[in-house]
């Protein structure tokens, strides 16, 4: 990677380590919310008991730990940029009695594994943030054995993802946020029709296909939603750090009003839309 992309990587590492405490606090809630995408990844990978599996950008350990329970005579290598996130994964593994795994803090663009090592690779919500997505896809292809399988999920477009646009859209109306550079890492970077499948094809994958997974982020209350987004969502925290107390309160009030508009039944259930893509080496 060039110097600019390496700088982005180091900034991301610092951010994820900074927010690892929030992810630990909200882990049960977050993993329940994201479980359908993990289950779809696992379904497509068709994990066998003896598989050696690589879980890339695993954060606090999923779907890698669930895969380890299926590959009971195999092993899962769980990777992430942030050691703070992997520490949560190790604690979860200990709580669940999972031992056929290891954690490795590393960059997907420089995977520290030989060619043709793994039977399968999983990646849940990593691609959008990789500084060089094409290089990341090629690295995943490189470390797979011939015939090895890859499954990865990314977020769909803004219109499908009220769970984040409800708060970020409100913030943008109150604050002058700089527009990110074209193609910069971000939530909706892979949202274009067929984007991820084409990326995998260009990296050398065959038998590529995709599926949409939709659902809702269901918080116990509007206040719980606000707290969650302020403790795990780095873009929200970065934006709100520019607001004074009065502006922050206006944003909070408007976010709550927007939730009420979208949830006429009185719930706090905000839509999400994702894409899961599959490919084979």
Secondary structure, DSSP 8 states (H G I E B T S, - for coil): --HHHHHHHHHHHHHHHHTHHHHHHTHHHHHHHHHHHHHHHHHHHT--TT-EEEEET-TTTTTHHHHHHHSTTSEEEEEES-HHHHHHHHHHHHHHT--SEEEEE--GGG--S-TT-EEEEEEES-GGG-SSHHHHHHHHHHHEEEEEEEEEEEE--GGG-HHHHHHHHHHHHHS------TT-S-TTTT-STTHHHHHHHHTT-EEEEEEEEEEEEE-SSHHHHHHHHHHH-HHHHHHHTTS-HHHHHHHHHHHHHHHHHH-TTS--EEEEEEEEEEEE-
